Amino acid sequence: MDTEKRKEQLRTMFAKVVDHLGYKFSPDEELVDFLLEQEVNIEKEKGHPFCPCQGLTGEREYDMKLVCPCIPFHREHYDAMKRCWCGMYVHKDVDDPDSLMQISLKEFLESKK
Amino acid sequence: MKKVVMYTLSTCPWCMRAKKFFREHDVPFEYTDYDKADDSTKKAIRADCLAHGSEMSFPFVKIGGDVVVGYNPDKYSKLLGL
């Protein structure tokens, strides 16, 4: 299957999932397009559309938490950032993704103390 | 100037933006793309990330003795005194 067709398939499939979680695709279309393309390439190589911004370990239990959309596994952290780590998804109330920062897991956990 | 060393992914746009930031500010840096590295390098990077209390979220940026996980130009600037 060609890359463009698979990108559109993933887009349709992911939209349904993230909608239920209160997220939407980022309005930054260029970013979304780039990330979807990376995921198609990763899927061709690794078998699953893993997150392009997270490192895989080769340990299935850990890595499967990074299959896009990985929001359910990182819900609390992503809710705090109002975006996923890649920024492909943002909360539905976000119109300006440029204002959203990446907050490391360590910082997030420390902020909860 | 403090030494800048990054762990990055070739698929990650925020890693690309981090590299661009340092180039635009004439800050020399070294980087390793985790996804392109051999197994022993990957193992070492993973150990380094975990030692800093981080999942392997990229970019992972070491500026001198400090670590910034994620694309954060404000923190990069502050640590480098830009």
N, CA and C atoms of all chains as a GROMACS GRO file, in nm:
protein
  585
    1MET      N    1   0.085  -0.120   0.000
    1MET     CA    2   0.000   0.000   0.000
    1MET      C    3   0.088   0.125   0.000
    2ASP      N    4   0.046   0.223  -0.080
    2ASP     CA    5   0.133   0.341  -0.085
    2ASP      C    6   0.117   0.427   0.040
    3THR      N    7   0.218   0.507   0.064
    3THR     CA    8   0.227   0.584   0.189
    3THR      C    9   0.109   0.679   0.207
    4GLU      N   10   0.072   0.750   0.102
    4GLU     CA   11  -0.037   0.848   0.115
    4GLU      C   12  -0.169   0.780   0.152
    5LYS      N   13  -0.195   0.666   0.091
    5LYS     CA   14  -0.319   0.595   0.120
    5LYS      C   15  -0.320   0.545   0.264
    6ARG      N   16  -0.206   0.493   0.310
    6ARG     CA   17  -0.199   0.443   0.447
    6ARG      C   18  -0.210   0.558   0.548
    7LYS      N   19  -0.149   0.673   0.514
    7LYS     CA   20  -0.161   0.790   0.602
    7LYS      C   21  -0.308   0.827   0.622
    8GLU      N   22  -0.384   0.825   0.515
    8GLU     CA   23  -0.525   0.862   0.526
    8GLU      C   24  -0.604   0.757   0.604
    9GLN      N   25  -0.565   0.631   0.587
    9GLN     CA   26  -0.631   0.525   0.666
    9GLN      C   27  -0.604   0.545   0.815
   10LEU      N   28  -0.478   0.572   0.849
   10LEU     CA   29  -0.444   0.593   0.990
   10LEU      C   30  -0.516   0.716   1.044
   11ARG      N   31  -0.520   0.821   0.963
   11ARG     CA   32  -0.586   0.945   1.007
   11ARG      C   33  -0.732   0.917   1.043
   12THR      N   34  -0.801   0.843   0.957
   12THR     CA   35  -0.943   0.811   0.980
   12THR      C   36  -0.960   0.725   1.105
   13MET      N   37  -0.873   0.625   1.116
   13MET     CA   38  -0.881   0.532   1.229
   13MET      C   39  -0.850   0.604   1.361
   14PHE      N   40  -0.744   0.683   1.363
   14PHE     CA   41  -0.702   0.753   1.486
   14PHE      C   42  -0.805   0.858   1.529
   15ALA      N   43  -0.865   0.925   1.431
   15ALA     CA   44  -0.962   1.033   1.464
   15ALA      C   45  -1.075   0.977   1.548
   16LYS      N   46  -1.121   0.857   1.513
   16LYS     CA   47  -1.232   0.796   1.587
   16LYS      C   48  -1.192   0.765   1.731
   17VAL      N   49  -1.069   0.721   1.748
   17VAL     CA   50  -1.022   0.684   1.882
   17VAL      C   51  -1.004   0.808   1.970
   18VAL      N   52  -0.932   0.907   1.917
   18VAL     CA   53  -0.899   1.023   2.001
   18VAL      C   54  -1.021   1.109   2.030
   19ASP      N   55  -1.119   1.105   1.942
   19ASP     CA   56  -1.241   1.184   1.964
   19ASP      C   57  -1.307   1.144   2.095
   20HIS      N   58  -1.311   1.015   2.121
   20HIS     CA   59  -1.372   0.965   2.244
   20HIS      C   60  -1.293   1.004   2.368
   21LEU      N   61  -1.166   1.034   2.349
   21LEU     CA   62  -1.078   1.068   2.462
   21LEU      C   63  -1.072   1.219   2.486
   22GLY      N   64  -1.144   1.295   2.404
   22GLY     CA   65  -1.145   1.441   2.422
   22GLY      C   66  -1.034   1.513   2.346
   23TYR      N   67  -0.974   1.441   2.253
   23TYR     CA   68  -0.865   1.500   2.175
   23TYR      C   69  -0.906   1.517   2.028
   24LYS      N   70  -0.824   1.590   1.956
   24LYS     CA   71  -0.844   1.608   1.812
   24LYS      C   72  -0.705   1.618   1.748
   25PHE      N   73  -0.700   1.606   1.618
   25PHE     CA   74  -0.574   1.630   1.549
   25PHE      C   75  -0.534   1.777   1.566
   26SER      N   76  -0.406   1.802   1.579
   26SER     CA   77  -0.357   1.939   1.589
   26SER      C   78  -0.398   2.018   1.465
   27PRO      N   79  -0.429   2.147   1.483
   27PRO     CA   80  -0.456   2.230   1.365
   27PRO      C   81  -0.329   2.257   1.282
   28ASP      N   82  -0.214   2.218   1.334
   28ASP     CA   83  -0.088   2.233   1.260
   28ASP      C   84  -0.079   2.118   1.158
   29GLU      N   85  -0.138   2.140   1.043
   29GLU     CA   86  -0.149   2.035   0.941
   29GLU      C   87  -0.014   1.983   0.893
   30GLU      N   88   0.081   2.072   0.884
   30GLU     CA   89   0.214   2.032   0.837
   30GLU      C   90   0.276   1.932   0.935
   31LEU      N   91   0.261   1.961   1.065
   31LEU     CA   92   0.313   1.872   1.169
   31LEU      C   93   0.242   1.737   1.164
   32VAL      N   94   0.111   1.740   1.153
   32VAL     CA   95   0.033   1.615   1.151
   32VAL      C   96   0.071   1.530   1.030
   33ASP      N   97   0.084   1.594   0.916
   33ASP     CA   98   0.120   1.521   0.794
   33ASP      C   99   0.258   1.455   0.808
   34PHE      N  100   0.352   1.531   0.865
   34PHE     CA  101   0.487   1.478   0.884
   34PHE      C  102   0.484   1.357   0.978
   35LEU      N  103   0.412   1.371   1.089
   35LEU     CA  104   0.408   1.264   1.188
   35LEU      C  105   0.338   1.139   1.135
   36LEU      N  106   0.231   1.159   1.059
   36LEU     CA  107   0.162   1.043   1.001
   36LEU      C  108   0.256   0.969   0.905
   37GLU      N  109   0.332   1.045   0.830
   37GLU     CA  110   0.427   0.982   0.736
   37GLU      C  111   0.533   0.901   0.812
   38GLN      N  112   0.581   0.958   0.922
   38GLN     CA  113   0.679   0.885   1.003
   38GLN      C  114   0.618   0.756   1.056
   39GLU      N  115   0.493   0.763   1.098
   39GLU     CA  116   0.428   0.644   1.153
   39GLU      C  117   0.408   0.536   1.047
   40VAL      N  118   0.377   0.577   0.926
   40VAL     CA  119   0.363   0.479   0.818
   40VAL      C  120   0.498   0.411   0.794
   41ASN      N  121   0.605   0.489   0.795
   41ASN     CA  122   0.739   0.430   0.776
   41ASN      C  123   0.778   0.338   0.891
   42ILE      N  124   0.743   0.380   1.013
   42ILE     CA  125   0.773   0.296   1.130
   42ILE      C  126   0.692   0.167   1.124
   43GLU      N  127   0.567   0.179   1.084
   43GLU     CA  128   0.481   0.061   1.072
   43GLU      C  129   0.539  -0.039   0.971
   44LYS      N  130   0.589   0.013   0.860
   44LYS     CA  131   0.649  -0.074   0.758
   44LYS      C  132   0.770  -0.149   0.815
   45GLU      N  133   0.844  -0.082   0.900
   45GLU     CA  134   0.967  -0.142   0.954
   45GLU      C  135   0.941  -0.228   1.078
   46LYS      N  136   0.853  -0.178   1.167
   46LYS     CA  137   0.835  -0.243   1.297
   46LYS      C  138   0.703  -0.319   1.314
   47GLY      N  139   0.610  -0.299   1.220
   47GLY     CA  140   0.484  -0.372   1.228
   47GLY      C  141   0.370  -0.298   1.294
   48HIS      N  142   0.401  -0.189   1.364
   48HIS     CA  143   0.298  -0.107   1.429
   48HIS      C  144   0.334   0.042   1.412
   49PRO      N  145   0.234   0.129   1.408
   49PRO     CA  146   0.262   0.273   1.396
   49PRO      C  147   0.300   0.332   1.532
   50PHE      N  148   0.422   0.305   1.575
   50PHE     CA  149   0.468   0.355   1.705
   50PHE      C  150   0.487   0.506   1.701
   51CYS      N  151   0.483   0.567   1.820
   51CYS     CA  152   0.505   0.711   1.833
   51CYS      C  153   0.644   0.748   1.776
   52PRO      N  154   0.650   0.847   1.688
   52PRO     CA  155   0.779   0.887   1.630
   52PRO      C  156   0.870   0.965   1.725
   53CYS      N  157   0.818   1.000   1.844
   53CYS     CA  158   0.896   1.083   1.937
   53CYS      C  159   0.936   1.008   2.064
   54GLN      N  160   0.910   0.877   2.066
   54GLN     CA  161   0.945   0.797   2.183
   54GLN      C  162   1.036   0.682   2.140
   55GLY      N  163   1.130   0.647   2.225
   55GLY     CA  164   1.225   0.541   2.193
   55GLY      C  165   1.168   0.403   2.223
   56LEU      N  166   1.186   0.312   2.130
   56LEU     CA  167   1.143   0.174   2.150
   56LEU      C  168   1.254   0.096   2.220
   57THR      N  169   1.213  -0.003   2.299
   57THR     CA  170   1.313  -0.079   2.376
   57THR      C  171   1.334  -0.220   2.323
   58GLY      N  172   1.238  -0.268   2.244
   58GLY     CA  173   1.242  -0.407   2.201
   58GLY      C  174   1.167  -0.497   2.299
   59GLU      N  175   1.123  -0.438   2.412
   59GLU     CA  176   1.043  -0.514   2.509
   59GLU      C  177   0.896  -0.489   2.480
   60ARG      N  178   0.827  -0.594   2.440
   60ARG     CA  179   0.691  -0.578   2.388
   60ARG      C  180   0.597  -0.505   2.485
   61GLU      N  181   0.605  -0.541   2.613
   61GLU     CA  182   0.512  -0.482   2.710
   61GLU      C  183   0.527  -0.330   2.716
   62TYR      N  184   0.652  -0.283   2.709
   62TYR     CA  185   0.678  -0.139   2.712
   62TYR      C  186   0.642  -0.076   2.577
   63ASP      N  187   0.689  -0.137   2.472
   63ASP     CA  188   0.674  -0.075   2.340
   63ASP      C  189   0.528  -0.063   2.296
   64MET      N  190   0.444  -0.160   2.334
   64MET     CA  191   0.305  -0.154   2.289
   64MET      C  192   0.230  -0.035   2.349
   65LYS      N  193   0.287   0.022   2.456
   65LYS     CA  194   0.226   0.142   2.514
   65LYS      C  195   0.253   0.264   2.427
   66LEU      N  196   0.337   0.246   2.327
   66LEU     CA  197   0.377   0.358   2.242
   66LEU      C  198   0.317   0.350   2.102
   67VAL      N  199   0.219   0.258   2.086
   67VAL     CA  200   0.150   0.252   1.957
   67VAL      C  201   0.052   0.369   1.951
   68CYS      N  202   0.056   0.442   1.844
   68CYS     CA  203  -0.030   0.560   1.827
   68CYS      C  204  -0.176   0.518   1.810
   69PRO      N  205  -0.270   0.589   1.871
   69PRO     CA  206  -0.253   0.700   1.965
   69PRO      C  207  -0.226   0.644   2.106
   70CYS      N  208  -0.116   0.684   2.165
   70CYS     CA  209  -0.075   0.626   2.293
   70CYS      C  210  -0.138   0.701   2.411
   71ILE      N  211  -0.236   0.786   2.383
   71ILE     CA  212  -0.300   0.866   2.488
   71ILE      C  213  -0.353   0.781   2.604
   72PRO      N  214  -0.424   0.670   2.579
   72PRO     CA  215  -0.478   0.594   2.693
   72PRO      C  216  -0.372   0.552   2.794
   73PHE      N  217  -0.251   0.523   2.749
   73PHE     CA  218  -0.145   0.478   2.839
   73PHE      C  219  -0.077   0.594   2.912
   74HIS      N  220  -0.094   0.714   2.861
   74HIS     CA  221  -0.024   0.829   2.918
   74HIS      C  222  -0.123   0.942   2.949
   75ARG      N  223  -0.245   0.902   2.976
   75ARG     CA  224  -0.356   0.996   2.982
   75ARG      C  225  -0.331   1.115   3.075
   76GLU      N  226  -0.289   1.084   3.197
   76GLU     CA  227  -0.274   1.191   3.297
   76GLU      C  228  -0.166   1.291   3.255
   77HIS      N  229  -0.055   1.238   3.207
   77HIS     CA  230   0.056   1.322   3.163
   77HIS      C  231   0.014   1.408   3.044
   78TYR      N  232  -0.051   1.346   2.947
   78TYR     CA  233  -0.091   1.419   2.826
   78TYR      C  234  -0.202   1.520   2.857
   79ASP      N  235  -0.290   1.485   2.949
   79ASP     CA  236  -0.394   1.580   2.988
   79ASP      C  237  -0.331   1.706   3.048
   80ALA      N  238  -0.221   1.688   3.123
   80ALA     CA  239  -0.153   1.803   3.185
   80ALA      C  240  -0.090   1.892   3.078
   81MET      N  241  -0.040   1.830   2.971
   81MET     CA  242   0.022   1.909   2.863
   81MET      C  243  -0.081   1.961   2.763
   82LYS      N  244  -0.200   1.901   2.766
   82LYS     CA  245  -0.306   1.927   2.669
   82LYS      C  246  -0.265   1.886   2.528
   83ARG      N  247  -0.171   1.794   2.520
   83ARG     CA  248  -0.125   1.744   2.391
   83ARG      C  249  -0.056   1.611   2.417
   84CYS      N  250  -0.040   1.533   2.311
   84CYS     CA  251   0.045   1.415   2.325
   84CYS      C  252   0.190   1.461   2.309
   85TRP      N  253   0.286   1.373   2.335
   85TRP     CA  254   0.425   1.416   2.332
   85TRP      C  255   0.463   1.469   2.193
   86CYS      N  256   0.419   1.399   2.089
   86CYS     CA  257   0.448   1.443   1.951
   86CYS      C  258   0.379   1.575   1.916
   87GLY      N  259   0.265   1.597   1.977
   87GLY     CA  260   0.186   1.714   1.941
   87GLY      C  261   0.090   1.687   1.826
   88MET      N  262   0.078   1.562   1.785
   88MET     CA  263  -0.016   1.531   1.676
   88MET      C  264  -0.160   1.550   1.723
   89TYR      N  265  -0.182   1.521   1.853
   89TYR     CA  266  -0.315   1.539   1.910
   89TYR      C  267  -0.311   1.646   2.018
   90VAL      N  268  -0.416   1.727   2.019
   90VAL     CA  269  -0.431   1.827   2.125
   90VAL      C  270  -0.571   1.815   2.182
   91HIS      N  271  -0.590   1.868   2.302
   91HIS     CA  272  -0.725   1.870   2.358
   91HIS      C  273  -0.817   1.946   2.264
   92LYS      N  274  -0.945   1.909   2.271
   92LYS     CA  275  -1.041   1.971   2.179
   92LYS      C  276  -1.055   2.121   2.200
   93ASP      N  277  -1.020   2.170   2.320
   93ASP     CA  278  -1.036   2.314   2.345
   93ASP      C  279  -0.911   2.394   2.303
   94VAL      N  280  -0.812   2.328   2.244
   94VAL     CA  281  -0.689   2.397   2.205
   94VAL      C  282  -0.698   2.444   2.059
   95ASP      N  283  -0.680   2.574   2.040
   95ASP     CA  284  -0.678   2.629   1.903
   95ASP      C  285  -0.537   2.669   1.861
   96ASP      N  286  -0.451   2.695   1.961
   96ASP     CA  287  -0.316   2.744   1.931
   96ASP      C  288  -0.212   2.648   1.991
   97PRO      N  289  -0.175   2.545   1.915
   97PRO     CA  290  -0.084   2.445   1.971
   97PRO      C  291   0.056   2.500   2.001
   98ASP      N  292   0.093   2.612   1.939
   98ASP     CA  293   0.226   2.668   1.962
   98ASP      C  294   0.248   2.709   2.107
   99SER      N  295   0.139   2.732   2.179
   99SER     CA  296   0.152   2.776   2.318
   99SER      C  297   0.173   2.658   2.413
  100LEU      N  298   0.163   2.536   2.361
  100LEU     CA  299   0.173   2.417   2.447
  100LEU      C  300   0.317   2.367   2.453
  101MET      N  301   0.361   2.334   2.574
  101MET     CA  302   0.499   2.289   2.593
  101MET      C  303   0.504   2.138   2.617
  102GLN      N  304   0.618   2.081   2.584
  102GLN     CA  305   0.646   1.944   2.627
  102GLN      C  306   0.693   1.952   2.772
  103ILE      N  307   0.629   1.875   2.858
  103ILE     CA  308   0.668   1.867   2.999
  103ILE      C  309   0.716   1.725   3.023
  104SER      N  310   0.840   1.710   3.068
  104SER     CA  311   0.893   1.574   3.084
  104SER      C  312   0.812   1.498   3.188
  105LEU      N  313   0.816   1.368   3.179
  105LEU     CA  314   0.743   1.285   3.276
  105LEU      C  315   0.793   1.313   3.417
  106LYS      N  316   0.924   1.333   3.431
  106LYS     CA  317   0.981   1.361   3.562
  106LYS      C  318   0.924   1.491   3.620
  107GLU      N  319   0.921   1.596   3.536
  107GLU     CA  320   0.864   1.724   3.582
  107GLU      C  321   0.717   1.709   3.617
  108PHE      N  322   0.646   1.634   3.535
  108PHE     CA  323   0.503   1.614   3.559
  108PHE      C  324   0.480   1.544   3.693
  109LEU      N  325   0.557   1.438   3.716
  109LEU     CA  326   0.540   1.362   3.841
  109LEU      C  327   0.577   1.447   3.962
  110GLU      N  328   0.682   1.529   3.947
  110GLU     CA  329   0.723   1.616   4.058
  110GLU      C  330   0.618   1.723   4.085
  111SER      N  331   0.550   1.768   3.980
  111SER     CA  332   0.448   1.872   3.998
  111SER      C  333   0.327   1.821   4.074
  112LYS      N  334   0.312   1.691   4.077
  112LYS     CA  335   0.195   1.631   4.145
  112LYS      C  336   0.218   1.614   4.294
  113LYS      N  337   0.348   1.627   4.337
  113LYS     CA  338   0.379   1.602   4.478
  113LYS      C  339   0.326   1.713   4.567
  114MET      N  340   3.163   2.793   2.670
  114MET     CA  341   3.022   2.756   2.661
  114MET      C  342   3.001   2.611   2.706
  115LYS      N  343   2.890   2.586   2.771
  115LYS     CA  344   2.862   2.449   2.817
  115LYS      C  345   2.849   2.354   2.698
  116LYS      N  346   2.889   2.231   2.721
  116LYS     CA  347   2.880   2.131   2.615
  116LYS      C  348   2.735   2.084   2.599
  117VAL      N  349   2.691   2.074   2.474
  117VAL     CA  350   2.554   2.030   2.446
  117VAL      C  351   2.560   1.894   2.376
  118VAL      N  352   2.495   1.796   2.438
  118VAL     CA  353   2.488   1.661   2.382
  118VAL      C  354   2.341   1.619   2.380
  119MET      N  355   2.296   1.569   2.266
  119MET     CA  356   2.154   1.532   2.254
  119MET      C  357   2.137   1.388   2.211
  120TYR      N  358   2.032   1.326   2.265
  120TYR     CA  359   1.982   1.201   2.210
  120TYR      C  360   1.854   1.237   2.135
  121THR      N  361   1.844   1.191   2.014
  121THR     CA  362   1.732   1.230   1.929
  121THR      C  363   1.678   1.109   1.854
  122LEU      N  364   1.568   1.131   1.784
  122LEU     CA  365   1.514   1.030   1.693
  122LEU      C  366   1.509   1.093   1.554
  123SER      N  367   1.537   1.013   1.452
  123SER     CA  368   1.535   1.066   1.315
  123SER      C  369   1.393   1.097   1.270
  124THR      N  370   1.293   1.043   1.344
  124THR     CA  371   1.152   1.058   1.306
  124THR      C  372   1.080   1.169   1.382
  125CYS      N  373   1.152   1.238   1.469
  125CYS     CA  374   1.090   1.328   1.566
  125CYS      C  375   1.108   1.476   1.526
  126PRO      N  376   0.997   1.545   1.496
  126PRO     CA  377   1.008   1.685   1.453
  126PRO      C  378   1.064   1.778   1.561
  127TRP      N  379   1.039   1.744   1.688
  127TRP     CA  380   1.088   1.829   1.798
  127TRP      C  381   1.239   1.815   1.813
  128CYS      N  382   1.291   1.698   1.777
  128CYS     CA  383   1.436   1.680   1.775
  128CYS      C  384   1.497   1.767   1.665
  129MET      N  385   1.430   1.774   1.552
  129MET     CA  386   1.479   1.857   1.441
  129MET      C  387   1.477   2.004   1.481
  130ARG      N  388   1.372   2.043   1.552
  130ARG     CA  389   1.362   2.184   1.595
  130ARG      C  390   1.470   2.217   1.697
  131ALA      N  391   1.502   2.121   1.783
  131ALA     CA  392   1.608   2.143   1.881
  131ALA      C  393   1.742   2.163   1.809
  132LYS      N  394   1.770   2.077   1.712
  132LYS     CA  395   1.895   2.092   1.634
  132LYS      C  396   1.898   2.228   1.565
  133LYS      N  397   1.785   2.267   1.507
  133LYS     CA  398   1.776   2.396   1.438
  133LYS      C  399   1.802   2.511   1.535
  134PHE      N  400   1.745   2.500   1.657
  134PHE     CA  401   1.765   2.605   1.757
  134PHE      C  402   1.914   2.624   1.784
  135PHE      N  403   1.986   2.516   1.809
  135PHE     CA  404   2.128   2.528   1.844
  135PHE      C  405   2.210   2.578   1.724
  136ARG      N  406   2.175   2.534   1.605
  136ARG     CA  407   2.246   2.583   1.485
  136ARG      C  408   2.223   2.734   1.468
  137GLU      N  409   2.098   2.777   1.485
  137GLU     CA  410   2.066   2.919   1.466
  137GLU      C  411   2.134   3.008   1.570
  138HIS      N  412   2.164   2.948   1.686
  138HIS     CA  413   2.231   3.025   1.792
  138HIS      C  414   2.381   2.998   1.798
  139ASP      N  415   2.431   2.933   1.691
  139ASP     CA  416   2.576   2.903   1.681
  139ASP      C  417   2.628   2.829   1.804
  140VAL      N  418   2.545   2.738   1.854
  140VAL     CA  419   2.586   2.657   1.969
  140VAL      C  420   2.629   2.519   1.916
  141PRO      N  421   2.755   2.483   1.930
  141PRO     CA  422   2.797   2.350   1.885
  141PRO      C  423   2.728   2.240   1.967
  142PHE      N  424   2.694   2.132   1.902
  142PHE     CA  425   2.631   2.023   1.974
  142PHE      C  426   2.665   1.889   1.908
  143GLU      N  427   2.655   1.786   1.990
  143GLU     CA  428   2.670   1.649   1.939
  143GLU      C  429   2.534   1.581   1.955
  144TYR      N  430   2.503   1.490   1.864
  144TYR     CA  431   2.378   1.417   1.882
  144TYR      C  432   2.391   1.274   1.832
  145THR      N  433   2.307   1.189   1.887
  145THR     CA  434   2.296   1.050   1.840
  145THR      C  435   2.149   1.021   1.817
  146ASP      N  436   2.116   0.974   1.698
  146ASP     CA  437   1.979   0.930   1.671
  146ASP      C  438   1.961   0.790   1.729
  147TYR      N  439   1.881   0.783   1.834
  147TYR     CA  440   1.860   0.655   1.905
  147TYR      C  441   1.812   0.546   1.810
  148ASP      N  442   1.719   0.579   1.722
  148ASP     CA  443   1.660   0.477   1.634
  148ASP      C  444   1.757   0.426   1.529
  149LYS      N  445   1.863   0.500   1.505
  149LYS     CA  446   1.961   0.458   1.403
  149LYS      C  447   2.085   0.394   1.467
  150ALA      N  448   2.088   0.395   1.600
  150ALA     CA  449   2.208   0.349   1.671
  150ALA      C  450   2.216   0.196   1.678
  151ASP      N  451   2.337   0.146   1.703
  151ASP     CA  452   2.352   0.002   1.721
  151ASP      C  453   2.301  -0.037   1.860
  152ASP      N  454   2.290  -0.166   1.884
  152ASP     CA  455   2.227  -0.214   2.007
  152ASP      C  456   2.299  -0.169   2.134
  153SER      N  457   2.432  -0.170   2.130
  153SER     CA  458   2.504  -0.132   2.252
  153SER      C  459   2.487   0.017   2.281
  154THR      N  460   2.483   0.099   2.175
  154THR     CA  461   2.459   0.243   2.194
  154THR      C  462   2.318   0.267   2.246
  155LYS      N  463   2.223   0.194   2.191
  155LYS     CA  464   2.084   0.208   2.239
  155LYS      C  465   2.075   0.176   2.388
  156LYS      N  466   2.144   0.070   2.426
  156LYS     CA  467   2.141   0.027   2.566
  156LYS      C  468   2.199   0.136   2.657
  157ALA      N  469   2.308   0.196   2.612
  157ALA     CA  470   2.372   0.302   2.691
  157ALA      C  471   2.283   0.425   2.701
  158ILE      N  472   2.218   0.460   2.590
  158ILE     CA  473   2.128   0.576   2.590
  158ILE      C  474   2.010   0.551   2.683
  159ARG      N  475   1.956   0.431   2.674
  159ARG     CA  476   1.842   0.398   2.761
  159ARG      C  477   1.880   0.409   2.908
  160ALA      N  478   1.998   0.358   2.940
  160ALA     CA  479   2.045   0.364   3.079
  160ALA      C  480   2.060   0.509   3.124
  161ASP      N  481   2.112   0.592   3.036
  161ASP     CA  482   2.131   0.734   3.068
  161ASP      C  483   1.996   0.803   3.090
  162CYS      N  484   1.901   0.774   3.002
  162CYS     CA  485   1.767   0.833   3.016
  162CYS      C  486   1.704   0.789   3.149
  163LEU      N  487   1.711   0.662   3.178
  163LEU     CA  488   1.649   0.611   3.301
  163LEU      C  489   1.719   0.667   3.425
  164ALA      N  490   1.850   0.687   3.415
  164ALA     CA  491   1.924   0.743   3.528
  164ALA      C  492   1.880   0.885   3.560
  165HIS      N  493   1.827   0.954   3.459
  165HIS     CA  494   1.777   1.090   3.481
  165HIS      C  495   1.626   1.090   3.508
  166GLY      N  496   1.573   0.971   3.537
  166GLY     CA  497   1.432   0.963   3.575
  166GLY      C  498   1.337   0.987   3.461
  167SER      N  499   1.381   0.954   3.340
  167SER     CA  500   1.298   0.986   3.225
  167SER      C  501   1.260   0.861   3.149
  168GLU      N  502   1.142   0.864   3.090
  168GLU     CA  503   1.112   0.767   2.987
  168GLU      C  504   1.196   0.808   2.867
  169MET      N  505   1.192   0.730   2.764
  169MET     CA  506   1.272   0.768   2.648
  169MET      C  507   1.193   0.858   2.554
  170SER      N  508   1.162   0.975   2.607
  170SER     CA  509   1.097   1.078   2.527
  170SER      C  510   1.206   1.168   2.470
  171PHE      N  511   1.197   1.195   2.343
  171PHE     CA  512   1.302   1.272   2.277
  171PHE      C  513   1.248   1.406   2.227
  172PRO      N  514   1.333   1.508   2.214
  172PRO     CA  515   1.477   1.509   2.236
  172PRO      C  516   1.515   1.505   2.385
  173PHE      N  517   1.629   1.444   2.412
  173PHE     CA  518   1.686   1.438   2.547
  173PHE      C  519   1.815   1.520   2.538
  174VAL      N  520   1.816   1.636   2.601
  174VAL     CA  521   1.922   1.734   2.578
  174VAL      C  522   2.004   1.754   2.706
  175LYS      N  523   2.134   1.730   2.696
  175LYS     CA  524   2.223   1.755   2.810
  175LYS      C  525   2.301   1.883   2.782
  176ILE      N  526   2.286   1.978   2.873
  176ILE     CA  527   2.358   2.106   2.861
  176ILE      C  528   2.445   2.118   2.986
  177GLY      N  529   2.575   2.097   2.967
  177GLY     CA  530   2.662   2.088   3.084
  177GLY      C  531   2.613   1.974   3.171
  178GLY      N  532   2.589   2.003   3.297
  178GLY     CA  533   2.542   1.898   3.388
  178GLY      C  534   2.391   1.890   3.400
  179ASP      N  535   2.321   1.971   3.323
  179ASP     CA  536   2.175   1.972   3.331
  179ASP      C  537   2.112   1.893   3.216
  180VAL      N  538   1.991   1.846   3.241
  180VAL     CA  539   1.919   1.771   3.139
  180VAL      C  540   1.784   1.838   3.113
  181VAL      N  541   1.752   1.856   2.986
  181VAL     CA  542   1.619   1.904   2.948
  181VAL      C  543   1.558   1.798   2.856
  182VAL      N  544   1.446   1.742   2.899
  182VAL     CA  545   1.378   1.645   2.815
  182VAL      C  546   1.265   1.719   2.743
  183GLY      N  547   1.273   1.720   2.612
  183GLY     CA  548   1.173   1.789   2.530
  183GLY      C  549   1.230   1.912   2.464
  184TYR      N  550   1.153   1.965   2.371
  184TYR     CA  551   1.194   2.087   2.301
  184TYR      C  552   1.152   2.207   2.385
  185ASN      N  553   1.249   2.276   2.441
  185ASN     CA  554   1.218   2.387   2.531
  185ASN      C  555   1.322   2.498   2.513
  186PRO      N  556   1.303   2.582   2.410
  186PRO     CA  557   1.402   2.685   2.380
  186PRO      C  558   1.430   2.781   2.496
  187ASP      N  559   1.329   2.806   2.578
  187ASP     CA  560   1.350   2.896   2.693
  187ASP      C  561   1.451   2.836   2.791
  188LYS      N  562   1.435   2.707   2.818
  188LYS     CA  563   1.528   2.641   2.910
  188LYS      C  564   1.667   2.629   2.846
  189TYR      N  565   1.673   2.600   2.717
  189TYR     CA  566   1.804   2.592   2.651
  189TYR      C  567   1.876   2.728   2.665
  190SER      N  568   1.803   2.833   2.638
  190SER     CA  569   1.862   2.968   2.642
  190SER      C  570   1.911   3.002   2.781
  191LYS      N  571   1.828   2.970   2.880
  191LYS     CA  572   1.862   3.002   3.018
  191LYS      C  573   1.990   2.929   3.060
  192LEU      N  574   1.997   2.802   3.028
  192LEU     CA  575   2.113   2.721   3.069
  192LEU      C  576   2.240   2.762   2.995
  193LEU      N  577   2.223   2.816   2.875
  193LEU     CA  578   2.340   2.856   2.796
  193LEU      C  579   2.372   3.004   2.811
  194GLY      N  580   2.284   3.076   2.881
  194GLY     CA  581   2.306   3.220   2.898
  194GLY      C  582   2.294   3.296   2.768
  195LEU      N  583   2.201   3.254   2.682
  195LEU     CA  584   2.185   3.321   2.551
  195LEU      C  585   2.100   3.447   2.564
   0.00000   0.00000   0.00000
